[in-house]
Amino acid sequence: MVWLMRQDKKKGKIGLVVLAVLVVGVLIYVYLNRDALNGVRP
């Protein structure tokens, strides 16, 4: 990810947006999985 942003500085902002979306997606994924695991446990 870092080398892609360094390779094309003009698309750096797009890279940051994509990275932000990935981070948010992972957080939501972990949050939903945590709720699912908590629901399975008694």
PyMOL Python script that loads the backbone (N, CA, C, O; Angstrom):
from pymol import cmd

cmd.read_pdbstr("""\
ATOM      1  N   MET A   1       0.834  -1.205   0.000  1.00  0.00           N
ATOM      2  CA  MET A   1       0.000   0.000   0.000  1.00  0.00           C
ATOM      3  C   MET A   1       0.869   1.255   0.000  1.00  0.00           C
ATOM      4  O   MET A   1       0.612   2.193  -0.755  1.00  0.00           O
ATOM      5  N   VAL A   2       1.883   1.270   0.837  1.00  0.00           N
ATOM      6  CA  VAL A   2       2.727   2.462   0.954  1.00  0.00           C
ATOM      7  C   VAL A   2       3.483   2.728  -0.338  1.00  0.00           C
ATOM      8  O   VAL A   2       3.559   3.869  -0.795  1.00  0.00           O
ATOM      9  N   TRP A   3       4.048   1.665  -0.932  1.00  0.00           N
ATOM     10  CA  TRP A   3       4.844   1.862  -2.151  1.00  0.00           C
ATOM     11  C   TRP A   3       3.955   2.284  -3.308  1.00  0.00           C
ATOM     12  O   TRP A   3       4.413   2.986  -4.209  1.00  0.00           O
ATOM     13  N   LEU A   4       2.693   1.872  -3.303  1.00  0.00           N
ATOM     14  CA  LEU A   4       1.772   2.297  -4.363  1.00  0.00           C
ATOM     15  C   LEU A   4       1.549   3.801  -4.272  1.00  0.00           C
ATOM     16  O   LEU A   4       1.523   4.489  -5.293  1.00  0.00           O
ATOM     17  N   MET A   5       1.388   4.315  -3.054  1.00  0.00           N
ATOM     18  CA  MET A   5       1.163   5.742  -2.856  1.00  0.00           C
ATOM     19  C   MET A   5       2.417   6.537  -3.210  1.00  0.00           C
ATOM     20  O   MET A   5       2.324   7.636  -3.757  1.00  0.00           O
ATOM     21  N   ARG A   6       3.575   5.990  -2.904  1.00  0.00           N
ATOM     22  CA  ARG A   6       4.824   6.688  -3.207  1.00  0.00           C
ATOM     23  C   ARG A   6       5.084   6.690  -4.705  1.00  0.00           C
ATOM     24  O   ARG A   6       5.656   7.639  -5.241  1.00  0.00           O
ATOM     25  N   GLN A   7       4.657   5.615  -5.388  1.00  0.00           N
ATOM     26  CA  GLN A   7       4.922   5.489  -6.814  1.00  0.00           C
ATOM     27  C   GLN A   7       4.139   6.540  -7.604  1.00  0.00           C
ATOM     28  O   GLN A   7       4.636   7.058  -8.604  1.00  0.00           O
ATOM     29  N   ASP A   8       2.936   6.855  -7.168  1.00  0.00           N
ATOM     30  CA  ASP A   8       2.117   7.839  -7.869  1.00  0.00           C
ATOM     31  C   ASP A   8       1.582   8.858  -6.864  1.00  0.00           C
ATOM     32  O   ASP A   8       0.540   8.648  -6.244  1.00  0.00           O
ATOM     33  N   LYS A   9       2.310   9.959  -6.715  1.00  0.00           N
ATOM     34  CA  LYS A   9       1.929  10.968  -5.727  1.00  0.00           C
ATOM     35  C   LYS A   9       0.615  11.647  -6.091  1.00  0.00           C
ATOM     36  O   LYS A   9      -0.115  12.098  -5.208  1.00  0.00           O
ATOM     37  N   LYS A  10       0.305  11.724  -7.392  1.00  0.00           N
ATOM     38  CA  LYS A  10      -0.932  12.384  -7.824  1.00  0.00           C
ATOM     39  C   LYS A  10      -2.155  11.631  -7.324  1.00  0.00           C
ATOM     40  O   LYS A  10      -3.190  12.238  -7.050  1.00  0.00           O
ATOM     41  N   LYS A  11      -2.043  10.315  -7.204  1.00  0.00           N
ATOM     42  CA  LYS A  11      -3.176   9.510  -6.751  1.00  0.00           C
ATOM     43  C   LYS A  11      -3.075   9.215  -5.254  1.00  0.00           C
ATOM     44  O   LYS A  11      -3.722   8.297  -4.749  1.00  0.00           O
ATOM     45  N   GLY A  12      -2.270   9.989  -4.561  1.00  0.00           N
ATOM     46  CA  GLY A  12      -2.090   9.775  -3.127  1.00  0.00           C
ATOM     47  C   GLY A  12      -3.394   9.931  -2.366  1.00  0.00           C
ATOM     48  O   GLY A  12      -3.690   9.156  -1.456  1.00  0.00           O
ATOM     49  N   LYS A  13      -4.181  10.950  -2.748  1.00  0.00           N
ATOM     50  CA  LYS A  13      -5.455  11.178  -2.056  1.00  0.00           C
ATOM     51  C   LYS A  13      -6.388   9.992  -2.265  1.00  0.00           C
ATOM     52  O   LYS A  13      -7.075   9.562  -1.339  1.00  0.00           O
ATOM     53  N   ILE A  14      -6.407   9.465  -3.493  1.00  0.00           N
ATOM     54  CA  ILE A  14      -7.266   8.310  -3.784  1.00  0.00           C
ATOM     55  C   ILE A  14      -6.808   7.126  -2.940  1.00  0.00           C
ATOM     56  O   ILE A  14      -7.632   6.363  -2.436  1.00  0.00           O
ATOM     57  N   GLY A  15      -5.505   6.972  -2.788  1.00  0.00           N
ATOM     58  CA  GLY A  15      -4.963   5.875  -1.987  1.00  0.00           C
ATOM     59  C   GLY A  15      -5.388   6.013  -0.531  1.00  0.00           C
ATOM     60  O   GLY A  15      -5.719   5.024   0.124  1.00  0.00           O
ATOM     61  N   LEU A  16      -5.377   7.249  -0.028  1.00  0.00           N
ATOM     62  CA  LEU A  16      -5.789   7.477   1.362  1.00  0.00           C
ATOM     63  C   LEU A  16      -7.260   7.149   1.540  1.00  0.00           C
ATOM     64  O   LEU A  16      -7.650   6.574   2.556  1.00  0.00           O
ATOM     65  N   VAL A  17      -8.084   7.511   0.555  1.00  0.00           N
ATOM     66  CA  VAL A  17      -9.523   7.229   0.635  1.00  0.00           C
ATOM     67  C   VAL A  17      -9.751   5.723   0.633  1.00  0.00           C
ATOM     68  O   VAL A  17     -10.534   5.208   1.430  1.00  0.00           O
ATOM     69  N   VAL A  18      -9.061   5.015  -0.268  1.00  0.00           N
ATOM     70  CA  VAL A  18      -9.201   3.558  -0.345  1.00  0.00           C
ATOM     71  C   VAL A  18      -8.758   2.929   0.967  1.00  0.00           C
ATOM     72  O   VAL A  18      -9.415   2.022   1.477  1.00  0.00           O
ATOM     73  N   LEU A  19      -7.639   3.409   1.517  1.00  0.00           N
ATOM     74  CA  LEU A  19      -7.128   2.880   2.781  1.00  0.00           C
ATOM     75  C   LEU A  19      -8.138   3.118   3.903  1.00  0.00           C
ATOM     76  O   LEU A  19      -8.373   2.235   4.729  1.00  0.00           O
ATOM     77  N   ALA A  20      -8.730   4.303   3.931  1.00  0.00           N
ATOM     78  CA  ALA A  20      -9.723   4.629   4.962  1.00  0.00           C
ATOM     79  C   ALA A  20     -10.927   3.702   4.850  1.00  0.00           C
ATOM     80  O   ALA A  20     -11.441   3.217   5.858  1.00  0.00           O
ATOM     81  N   VAL A  21     -11.378   3.457   3.611  1.00  0.00           N
ATOM     82  CA  VAL A  21     -12.534   2.571   3.393  1.00  0.00           C
ATOM     83  C   VAL A  21     -12.200   1.161   3.866  1.00  0.00           C
ATOM     84  O   VAL A  21     -13.033   0.496   4.481  1.00  0.00           O
ATOM     85  N   LEU A  22     -10.974   0.702   3.578  1.00  0.00           N
ATOM     86  CA  LEU A  22     -10.566  -0.643   4.004  1.00  0.00           C
ATOM     87  C   LEU A  22     -10.551  -0.729   5.529  1.00  0.00           C
ATOM     88  O   LEU A  22     -11.018  -1.714   6.102  1.00  0.00           O
ATOM     89  N   VAL A  23     -10.019   0.294   6.180  1.00  0.00           N
ATOM     90  CA  VAL A  23      -9.957   0.298   7.650  1.00  0.00           C
ATOM     91  C   VAL A  23     -11.360   0.253   8.241  1.00  0.00           C
ATOM     92  O   VAL A  23     -11.627  -0.521   9.160  1.00  0.00           O
ATOM     93  N   VAL A  24     -12.255   1.085   7.713  1.00  0.00           N
ATOM     94  CA  VAL A  24     -13.637   1.114   8.213  1.00  0.00           C
ATOM     95  C   VAL A  24     -14.301  -0.233   7.976  1.00  0.00           C
ATOM     96  O   VAL A  24     -15.026  -0.730   8.837  1.00  0.00           O
ATOM     97  N   GLY A  25     -14.054  -0.827   6.807  1.00  0.00           N
ATOM     98  CA  GLY A  25     -14.639  -2.132   6.492  1.00  0.00           C
ATOM     99  C   GLY A  25     -14.167  -3.198   7.462  1.00  0.00           C
ATOM    100  O   GLY A  25     -14.959  -4.022   7.919  1.00  0.00           O
ATOM    101  N   VAL A  26     -12.887  -3.186   7.778  1.00  0.00           N
ATOM    102  CA  VAL A  26     -12.336  -4.174   8.716  1.00  0.00           C
ATOM    103  C   VAL A  26     -12.932  -3.973  10.106  1.00  0.00           C
ATOM    104  O   VAL A  26     -13.282  -4.941  10.782  1.00  0.00           O
ATOM    105  N   LEU A  27     -13.047  -2.719  10.531  1.00  0.00           N
ATOM    106  CA  LEU A  27     -13.610  -2.441  11.858  1.00  0.00           C
ATOM    107  C   LEU A  27     -15.053  -2.933  11.939  1.00  0.00           C
ATOM    108  O   LEU A  27     -15.450  -3.534  12.937  1.00  0.00           O
ATOM    109  N   ILE A  28     -15.837  -2.680  10.892  1.00  0.00           N
ATOM    110  CA  ILE A  28     -17.236  -3.135  10.874  1.00  0.00           C
ATOM    111  C   ILE A  28     -17.276  -4.659  10.864  1.00  0.00           C
ATOM    112  O   ILE A  28     -18.097  -5.265  11.552  1.00  0.00           O
ATOM    113  N   TYR A  29     -16.385  -5.282  10.077  1.00  0.00           N
ATOM    114  CA  TYR A  29     -16.336  -6.746   9.991  1.00  0.00           C
ATOM    115  C   TYR A  29     -16.032  -7.351  11.356  1.00  0.00           C
ATOM    116  O   TYR A  29     -16.686  -8.305  11.779  1.00  0.00           O
ATOM    117  N   VAL A  30     -15.041  -6.797  12.040  1.00  0.00           N
ATOM    118  CA  VAL A  30     -14.666  -7.303  13.368  1.00  0.00           C
ATOM    119  C   VAL A  30     -15.797  -7.055  14.363  1.00  0.00           C
ATOM    120  O   VAL A  30     -16.084  -7.905  15.206  1.00  0.00           O
ATOM    121  N   TYR A  31     -16.436  -5.890  14.262  1.00  0.00           N
ATOM    122  CA  TYR A  31     -17.528  -5.552  15.184  1.00  0.00           C
ATOM    123  C   TYR A  31     -18.688  -6.525  15.015  1.00  0.00           C
ATOM    124  O   TYR A  31     -19.238  -7.015  16.001  1.00  0.00           O
ATOM    125  N   LEU A  32     -19.061  -6.808  13.768  1.00  0.00           N
ATOM    126  CA  LEU A  32     -20.164  -7.737  13.508  1.00  0.00           C
ATOM    127  C   LEU A  32     -19.791  -9.142  13.966  1.00  0.00           C
ATOM    128  O   LEU A  32     -20.625  -9.847  14.534  1.00  0.00           O
ATOM    129  N   ASN A  33     -18.552  -9.556  13.725  1.00  0.00           N
ATOM    130  CA  ASN A  33     -18.120 -10.893  14.142  1.00  0.00           C
ATOM    131  C   ASN A  33     -18.114 -10.997  15.663  1.00  0.00           C
ATOM    132  O   ASN A  33     -18.464 -12.038  16.220  1.00  0.00           O
ATOM    133  N   ARG A  34     -17.715  -9.915  16.335  1.00  0.00           N
ATOM    134  CA  ARG A  34     -17.691  -9.918  17.801  1.00  0.00           C
ATOM    135  C   ARG A  34     -19.111 -10.075  18.338  1.00  0.00           C
ATOM    136  O   ARG A  34     -19.334 -10.804  19.305  1.00  0.00           O
ATOM    137  N   ASP A  35     -20.067  -9.395  17.717  1.00  0.00           N
ATOM    138  CA  ASP A  35     -21.464  -9.519  18.144  1.00  0.00           C
ATOM    139  C   ASP A  35     -21.947 -10.940  17.907  1.00  0.00           C
ATOM    140  O   ASP A  35     -22.661 -11.500  18.739  1.00  0.00           O
ATOM    141  N   ALA A  36     -21.564 -11.529  16.777  1.00  0.00           N
ATOM    142  CA  ALA A  36     -21.984 -12.895  16.452  1.00  0.00           C
ATOM    143  C   ALA A  36     -21.399 -13.872  17.474  1.00  0.00           C
ATOM    144  O   ALA A  36     -22.096 -14.767  17.950  1.00  0.00           O
ATOM    145  N   LEU A  37     -20.121 -13.698  17.808  1.00  0.00           N
ATOM    146  CA  LEU A  37     -19.482 -14.585  18.783  1.00  0.00           C
ATOM    147  C   LEU A  37     -20.127 -14.413  20.154  1.00  0.00           C
ATOM    148  O   LEU A  37     -20.346 -15.395  20.864  1.00  0.00           O
ATOM    149  N   ASN A  38     -20.429 -13.192  20.524  1.00  0.00           N
ATOM    150  CA  ASN A  38     -21.067 -12.948  21.820  1.00  0.00           C
ATOM    151  C   ASN A  38     -22.469 -13.546  21.843  1.00  0.00           C
ATOM    152  O   ASN A  38     -22.933 -13.999  22.889  1.00  0.00           O
ATOM    153  N   GLY A  39     -23.145 -13.549  20.698  1.00  0.00           N
ATOM    154  CA  GLY A  39     -24.495 -14.102  20.627  1.00  0.00           C
ATOM    155  C   GLY A  39     -24.469 -15.618  20.766  1.00  0.00           C
ATOM    156  O   GLY A  39     -25.384 -16.207  21.342  1.00  0.00           O
ATOM    157  N   VAL A  40     -23.411 -16.256  20.234  1.00  0.00           N
ATOM    158  CA  VAL A  40     -23.309 -17.716  20.305  1.00  0.00           C
ATOM    159  C   VAL A  40     -23.007 -18.150  21.735  1.00  0.00           C
ATOM    160  O   VAL A  40     -23.521 -19.162  22.211  1.00  0.00           O
ATOM    161  N   ARG A  41     -22.167 -17.373  22.409  1.00  0.00           N
ATOM    162  CA  ARG A  41     -21.796 -17.733  23.784  1.00  0.00           C
ATOM    163  C   ARG A  41     -22.975 -17.541  24.730  1.00  0.00           C
ATOM    164  O   ARG A  41     -23.741 -16.591  24.564  1.00  0.00           O
ATOM    165  N   PRO A  42     -23.140 -18.424  25.721  1.00  0.00           N
ATOM    166  CA  PRO A  42     -24.248 -18.335  26.683  1.00  0.00           C
ATOM    167  C   PRO A  42     -24.071 -17.143  27.622  1.00  0.00           C
ATOM    168  O   PRO A  42     -24.908 -16.915  28.495  1.00  0.00           O
TER     169      PRO A  42
END
""", "prot")
cmd.dss("prot")
cmd.show_as("cartoon", "prot")
cmd.util.cbc("prot")
cmd.orient("prot")
